[in-house]
Structures are given as C-alpha cells and as structure tokens.
Amino acid sequence: MLLSDGYHVAHVNTGSRLGSPNALKIWKQFYDLLTEKHGFNKKVVLEGVSRGGLYVYRWAKAYPETVACIYNDTPVCDFKSWPGGKGSGKGAQGQWKRVIEEYGFKNEEEAMAYRDNPIDNLQPIVDARIPIMHIITEDDAIVPPKENTYVLKERLEKLGHPFFYVISIKNGKPSSNGHHFNIESPHIGYHFIRKYSEFSNKYPIYLRSGLKNSQHIFSNTKKGRVGFLGGSITESAGWRLHVADSLQKRFPQTEFDFVYAGIGSTDSTYGAFRLHRDILSKGKVDLLFIESAVNELHNSRTRDDITKAVEGIILQSRRHNSYIDIVAQYLYDMPYVESYRKGITPWQIAALDRISLQYGINAIDQARQVTTWFDTGEIPPEKFGGCHPKPVGHKAYGEMIDRLFDHAWDGPSAQSPITHLGSRRYDENSYDRGHFQSIKTAKIKNGWKVVKNWQGTGKGRVRKHDVGIDYMEALKPGAELTVDFSGTAIGLPMVAGPDVGIIEWKVDDGEWKSLDQFTKWSRGLHIPWIYMLEKELPEGKHLLTLRTTDRKNDQSKGYACRFSSFAVNGN
C-alpha cells in the first residue's frame, strides 16, 4: 500500500552487527547517500522487525531530528532479553556471543552492565516527540513483550512521551514460538505511517480509509445520506450547513438526506447509545461526521470512557453499513490550544485519534490548526470565537472539511464500494451494542412514577431536545425500582437539574454504590447527561436496583432523579 502511494523501501545489510555503534556508522553513510545524492526526504520512517529494534532505536536516539515515526514488529528492545536469554525468553547463544564481540565487551558481565539498549537513554526520543507503534504477540517466547516493548513503553510514558501505540496480538505462530504472526490488519500500520510522514499537508488532515465509497454512492446512485453526530457545535447552524452546501455543489444531481443529530452537552458516551435512534434508524448512512472532543473535556471523561464509546460508534456504524465512510473531528477549546502551545497533544485528542487510527477513520485536528491560526494571527481569537465559534470560525471548520473532500475526491470515483477492513478491538467491552431500553421495563417498588410529556420543573432552564418526552421520576428519598437487562454495561441518560440528589444502585447481589448527579451546570440548567453505572459486567442477564437517598450535593435544592431510558450495552 505504501509503495503504491510513492513510498520507497531502503535497506542496507547490517544484520550481523545487532544494532552496534559500528552498524550506526554504516546507516549514517547510507542515509547521507540517499538524502544528499538521491534527493530523498531527510525525515525517514524507521521500520524494525525483531532484532531490527536494536538498530531503529540506536538511530533514533543518535539522530532524532531525522525520524518521522517508528514502526516495529515484535522488536528487541534489550539484548539481555534476546539474544542474551537472561529473562524468560529462549535466547540465542551464538548471537549473544556476537553481541559481546560486536560491541567490544571484554566479557558477559560488561554486556549485562551495558546501559544503552533501546530501553535506555530515551530523552532524545521524548524531546523529538517521535511517534511510535509496536505490534507484538503476547505469547512471544523469543522476544517476550514484558521484557522489551512494555518496559520501553513504561519508561517513555514516565518521561512524558505521548505517542506510543501498542497493537497486541494474543497468539503468534506456534512454529516460531509466538514470535511471528499473520498480518491480518495491514491498514493499521499503513495509516500510522501515512499520518506521521505526510510532510506536505498544510492542515492536520488525516486521510486514512478515504471517502471513495461515499463518492461512488453519491455519483452513481444519485442519492446519499449524511449523518452528523456531536454536541452543541454540531447542533449549531454553522459548519454542518457549510458541509451540506459543499456536498450539494460537488454532486449537483444527487438527492441528499442530511441527518443532523447534534445535541448540546453530549459526548461520545452519549453518542454511542443514541447513534441508532438518532441516525442509523433513518436508513443506510453513507457518510458520517463525528465530533466529541470538547465535551470529552468538559464532561470529565476518561481514556477508558472515550475508547469504549468511540470504538462502539465505529463498530455500530460499520455493522449498519460496511461501506460507510467516517470523518472524526477534534474541535478546539482553549485548554487544547494551551496544550498545543506547550508542544503536547491533549490526551483527550490523543485518545480519540488512537481509535480513529486503529480503524482507519479519517480525521481532522481542528484544535491543532486553530492554535496555529491564533498564533500566526491568520484568524485571531476575537474573530474566530470561543469553543462555540462565531460565523468566521464555523466557516473555517467547514473549509477544512472542504480540503479533506478535495484530497479524498481527487480523481475518479471507485468502480464499486469496498468494505472497510476490520481491526482488533481495543476494548472487548466497547459500546458496540449500545441502545436505549424503555423505562417501561422497570418494576417500581415505591416512590417512582413515569411523567409523560415532561416540560420542566419551573426552576432551571431546559433544552428543546429534553422536553416533550417521558421520564422516570422520583422526588423524595427512599424511592426504589428494579430493571432486568442483558449485556455488559448500564447507565442512565438523564436531565441533571437544580434539584437532583445522590442516588444509590447495585447490580445483582453486588455492593451498593452511590452517585452525585449534580454537575457544574446543574444549578441553573436541567442538563442532558449520561451516567454509566456499570461498564464491564460479565456478559449475560442482570438485575439493576436503583434508589434515591436523603443525601445531596450542597448546591442542590432536592433529592430528585429523572431519566428517560436505560442505556444498555447488550442485546
């Protein structure tokens, strides 16, 4: 795939030198030849397989300014592990003797005391912020990952390195003692390398699996459905309308159905459970835009929350239509700008893009680009607006998507749509079966009632999406209900307003747990919120018991609880 994109494979045979300083000298001569006499880019992608890890990290630490990214398969990161065999690995005594000779050690003790293996002296890699991906096999008996990749990962993370991706495969080939494996998802490494080595891209736009399927559908069927899933920035009559207008101009003969599903304050967790109701149930979706970065920040979601939710959205969408094209957007807020100014990718955006990269999802890092616009003065903050942009900001977002379209649709459309490749899941408990279970399935013991066509309480603002629907409501302490459900997770999509209290719940015969429903916005707003009560239950049937208590947040006016359904990840 990379060769067809114009990449070149460059190799010089230093296989017997095991990443020694002597090997580095030969690599430097080879690098100078390629870059100075043959005009190759001075930034290289380093690929190391097995013992190749010794070479790759030797080079990256010596010449970090020359490295675009590192991609390794089951790499050696400490020669004491292999070929030394001083840990749990099998080792290779002939190659161990070669290490001692090649590195000029007087004896084995000197080799054991050596402190410049790939796992050592990592600051140059951290300072250069070199993106790294390792694909490993957990049962590797030759180069055990616990002695190699995981040691390296831990040390880099302690130094603050944010770009280390590990793709873990449970079992390698038995014939190689687990060291080699079948490459079932080559697109993962492909998209990683493309992302971090596209030097000519003006904007942080990452075309991965592309948009050729939607182009084919729009061009040939003359019909297309486009979904927009996100929070209030998507709900606003801004960038999404620019995109709709652009699509209609690009495909003037096509009849489009635009499904706008932006709801203020909602993040990817809420999105994973409402995706089917709000978008997929409308019919086959050909192109889907997703955004949640701003609300991941404000809703205090964790990396685990983001992984479960975004992976769930992707899996649901591709199960719905295996040809669906997806674009992920990482919209800006000032904390993200401040992070980028320090040279640090915000962890929320890194978490979102880790999943996007894994599944080949096209992505646009608007937060990074907005930082550039602010710092250069091309679009100053007062013109762009805050995280809820002014018209100038929305237009800029739309124009970035136009650049993605230009790049993706340069040339003729595909002759036929192609099923997007699958991927190994990051999280077996991701919300790929997220849905809303009716409140009518609950069994009320006491104190709860279904309020039909809820219009608010008269205290605290309500939003249009949250009125006119039925809620399960309890106003006083001691209300209790149960509900049967099947799956691995359950939560409550609620309106958390000025009068909500602390609730308690348990699943099956588990311990009682408590939750303060009051958010930083609840004082004056019945804010739509989804609280996940349990995220990793054993697969199967369960019983949730829920009750109100006589405890509340100091700022709350009551003990109420209101939710519109049960958010269940299951069948």
FENUR-V663814 format. One record per residue. N is the residue number from 0. D_LAST is the distance of its C-alpha to the last C-alpha in Angstrom with 1 decimal. Layout:
BEGIN
N | D_LAST
N | D_LAST
END
This chain:
BEGIN
0 | 37.6
1 | 39.8
2 | 42.9
3 | 42.1
4 | 41.8
5 | 45.3
6 | 44.8
7 | 47.3
8 | 47.0
9 | 50.0
10 | 50.8
11 | 53.9
12 | 54.3
13 | 54.7
14 | 52.5
15 | 55.1
16 | 55.5
17 | 52.2
18 | 51.9
19 | 55.3
20 | 57.5
21 | 59.4
22 | 56.3
23 | 55.8
24 | 59.3
25 | 58.6
26 | 55.3
27 | 57.3
28 | 59.9
29 | 57.2
30 | 55.4
31 | 58.8
32 | 59.6
33 | 56.4
34 | 56.4
35 | 60.2
36 | 61.4
37 | 58.4
38 | 56.8
39 | 53.3
40 | 51.3
41 | 52.3
42 | 48.7
43 | 47.1
44 | 43.7
45 | 44.1
46 | 42.1
47 | 42.6
48 | 41.4
49 | 42.0
50 | 45.6
51 | 45.4
52 | 43.9
53 | 47.4
54 | 48.9
55 | 46.3
56 | 46.5
57 | 50.3
58 | 50.5
59 | 48.0
60 | 49.9
61 | 53.3
62 | 52.5
63 | 49.4
64 | 50.7
65 | 50.3
66 | 46.6
67 | 43.9
68 | 41.0
69 | 40.5
70 | 38.1
71 | 38.2
72 | 36.7
73 | 37.0
74 | 40.1
75 | 42.8
76 | 43.3
77 | 45.8
78 | 48.4
79 | 48.8
80 | 45.3
81 | 46.2
82 | 48.8
83 | 50.1
84 | 47.6
85 | 48.3
86 | 44.8
87 | 42.2
88 | 42.6
89 | 44.9
90 | 47.3
91 | 50.0
92 | 53.5
93 | 55.3
94 | 53.4
95 | 53.8
96 | 57.6
97 | 57.2
98 | 55.6
99 | 58.6
100 | 61.0
101 | 59.4
102 | 58.9
103 | 62.4
104 | 61.5
105 | 64.4
106 | 62.1
107 | 58.6
108 | 59.0
109 | 59.4
110 | 56.3
111 | 54.3
112 | 55.7
113 | 54.9
114 | 53.0
115 | 52.1
116 | 49.1
117 | 46.2
118 | 44.7
119 | 48.0
120 | 49.7
121 | 46.7
122 | 48.0
123 | 49.1
124 | 45.6
125 | 44.2
126 | 47.1
127 | 46.4
128 | 42.6
129 | 42.0
130 | 38.3
131 | 37.2
132 | 34.5
133 | 34.3
134 | 32.2
135 | 32.5
136 | 31.4
137 | 30.6
138 | 32.5
139 | 35.6
140 | 38.6
141 | 41.1
142 | 40.2
143 | 37.8
144 | 35.7
145 | 36.4
146 | 40.1
147 | 39.8
148 | 37.0
149 | 35.6
150 | 39.1
151 | 39.9
152 | 36.7
153 | 37.4
154 | 41.0
155 | 40.3
156 | 37.7
157 | 40.4
158 | 42.8
159 | 40.4
160 | 39.4
161 | 36.2
162 | 35.5
163 | 34.5
164 | 31.4
165 | 30.4
166 | 28.2
167 | 27.5
168 | 27.1
169 | 26.4
170 | 29.0
171 | 32.0
172 | 34.1
173 | 35.6
174 | 38.9
175 | 39.3
176 | 38.2
177 | 35.1
178 | 37.2
179 | 36.4
180 | 33.1
181 | 31.8
182 | 31.3
183 | 27.9
184 | 27.5
185 | 31.1
186 | 30.0
187 | 29.2
188 | 32.8
189 | 34.1
190 | 32.5
191 | 33.6
192 | 37.1
193 | 37.2
194 | 36.1
195 | 38.8
196 | 41.6
197 | 41.8
198 | 45.1
199 | 46.0
200 | 43.0
201 | 44.5
202 | 41.3
203 | 38.3
204 | 36.3
205 | 34.2
206 | 33.7
207 | 31.3
208 | 29.3
209 | 31.3
210 | 31.0
211 | 32.5
212 | 29.5
213 | 29.6
214 | 33.4
215 | 33.3
216 | 31.0
217 | 33.1
218 | 36.3
219 | 35.7
220 | 33.4
221 | 35.1
222 | 31.7
223 | 29.3
224 | 26.5
225 | 26.5
226 | 24.1
227 | 25.2
228 | 22.7
229 | 24.6
230 | 26.5
231 | 29.8
232 | 31.7
233 | 29.5
234 | 29.7
235 | 33.5
236 | 35.4
237 | 36.5
238 | 35.4
239 | 32.6
240 | 35.4
241 | 37.5
242 | 34.9
243 | 34.4
244 | 38.2
245 | 38.5
246 | 36.0
247 | 37.8
248 | 41.1
249 | 40.0
250 | 38.6
251 | 40.8
252 | 40.0
253 | 36.2
254 | 34.4
255 | 31.9
256 | 29.0
257 | 28.5
258 | 25.3
259 | 26.4
260 | 23.6
261 | 25.7
262 | 25.3
263 | 27.8
264 | 26.9
265 | 23.4
266 | 22.6
267 | 20.1
268 | 17.8
269 | 17.8
270 | 17.6
271 | 14.4
272 | 12.6
273 | 15.0
274 | 15.4
275 | 13.5
276 | 15.1
277 | 18.5
278 | 19.0
279 | 16.7
280 | 16.5
281 | 20.3
282 | 20.5
283 | 21.0
284 | 22.0
285 | 24.9
286 | 25.8
287 | 23.9
288 | 25.7
289 | 24.1
290 | 26.1
291 | 25.5
292 | 28.3
293 | 30.3
294 | 27.7
295 | 26.4
296 | 30.0
297 | 30.5
298 | 27.2
299 | 28.0
300 | 24.9
301 | 25.2
302 | 24.9
303 | 21.8
304 | 20.3
305 | 21.4
306 | 20.2
307 | 16.6
308 | 16.6
309 | 18.8
310 | 17.2
311 | 13.8
312 | 15.8
313 | 17.5
314 | 14.7
315 | 12.8
316 | 16.3
317 | 17.3
318 | 14.3
319 | 15.3
320 | 18.9
321 | 20.2
322 | 23.6
323 | 22.8
324 | 25.4
325 | 24.7
326 | 27.3
327 | 26.8
328 | 29.5
329 | 30.9
330 | 32.9
331 | 35.7
332 | 36.6
333 | 39.8
334 | 38.4
335 | 37.2
336 | 40.7
337 | 42.4
338 | 40.3
339 | 41.1
340 | 44.7
341 | 44.7
342 | 43.4
343 | 40.0
344 | 36.7
345 | 34.7
346 | 32.0
347 | 29.3
348 | 30.4
349 | 30.6
350 | 27.1
351 | 25.8
352 | 28.1
353 | 27.1
354 | 23.6
355 | 25.2
356 | 27.7
357 | 25.3
358 | 23.5
359 | 26.8
360 | 26.0
361 | 29.2
362 | 30.3
363 | 33.1
364 | 34.4
365 | 36.1
366 | 36.7
367 | 38.9
368 | 40.7
369 | 41.3
370 | 42.9
371 | 45.3
372 | 46.1
373 | 47.0
374 | 49.0
375 | 51.0
376 | 51.5
377 | 50.2
378 | 47.9
379 | 48.9
380 | 46.5
381 | 48.3
382 | 47.7
383 | 44.1
384 | 43.0
385 | 40.5
386 | 36.8
387 | 36.8
388 | 39.3
389 | 42.3
390 | 42.7
391 | 44.3
392 | 41.3
393 | 38.8
394 | 41.1
395 | 41.2
396 | 37.5
397 | 37.5
398 | 40.3
399 | 38.5
400 | 35.7
401 | 38.5
402 | 39.8
403 | 36.5
404 | 36.7
405 | 40.2
406 | 39.4
407 | 36.3
408 | 38.0
409 | 41.4
410 | 42.3
411 | 41.0
412 | 37.3
413 | 35.6
414 | 36.4
415 | 32.7
416 | 29.5
417 | 28.2
418 | 24.7
419 | 24.2
420 | 24.3
421 | 21.4
422 | 21.8
423 | 21.2
424 | 18.6
425 | 20.3
426 | 17.6
427 | 14.9
428 | 13.2
429 | 13.6
430 | 11.3
431 | 10.2
432 | 6.7
433 | 8.7
434 | 8.7
435 | 10.8
436 | 10.2
437 | 13.5
438 | 16.3
439 | 17.1
440 | 14.6
441 | 16.9
442 | 19.7
443 | 22.9
444 | 25.4
445 | 28.1
446 | 29.0
447 | 26.0
448 | 26.1
449 | 24.4
450 | 26.8
451 | 26.6
452 | 27.8
453 | 28.5
454 | 31.5
455 | 32.1
456 | 34.3
457 | 37.6
458 | 37.6
459 | 36.0
460 | 35.1
461 | 31.9
462 | 30.5
463 | 30.0
464 | 26.2
465 | 25.9
466 | 28.0
467 | 27.6
468 | 24.1
469 | 23.0
470 | 22.7
471 | 22.2
472 | 25.6
473 | 27.7
474 | 31.2
475 | 32.7
476 | 32.2
477 | 30.7
478 | 27.9
479 | 25.0
480 | 21.6
481 | 18.5
482 | 14.8
483 | 12.2
484 | 8.7
485 | 6.3
486 | 6.3
487 | 9.6
488 | 11.0
489 | 12.0
490 | 14.8
491 | 17.1
492 | 18.2
493 | 21.7
494 | 25.3
495 | 27.3
496 | 30.8
497 | 34.2
498 | 33.5
499 | 30.3
500 | 30.7
501 | 29.2
502 | 26.1
503 | 25.0
504 | 21.7
505 | 20.6
506 | 17.4
507 | 18.0
508 | 21.7
509 | 22.0
510 | 24.7
511 | 25.1
512 | 24.8
513 | 26.3
514 | 25.9
515 | 28.6
516 | 27.1
517 | 30.4
518 | 30.5
519 | 33.7
520 | 33.4
521 | 32.6
522 | 36.2
523 | 36.7
524 | 33.3
525 | 30.1
526 | 28.2
527 | 24.6
528 | 22.8
529 | 19.5
530 | 19.7
531 | 17.1
532 | 17.7
533 | 15.9
534 | 14.9
535 | 14.9
536 | 13.7
537 | 13.3
538 | 10.0
539 | 9.3
540 | 9.9
541 | 12.2
542 | 14.7
543 | 16.0
544 | 19.6
545 | 21.2
546 | 24.9
547 | 27.7
548 | 30.8
549 | 34.5
550 | 34.2
551 | 34.0
552 | 35.0
553 | 38.8
554 | 38.4
555 | 36.0
556 | 37.5
557 | 35.2
558 | 32.3
559 | 29.7
560 | 26.0
561 | 24.3
562 | 20.7
563 | 19.1
564 | 15.4
565 | 13.0
566 | 11.7
567 | 8.4
568 | 7.2
569 | 3.8
570 | 0.0
END
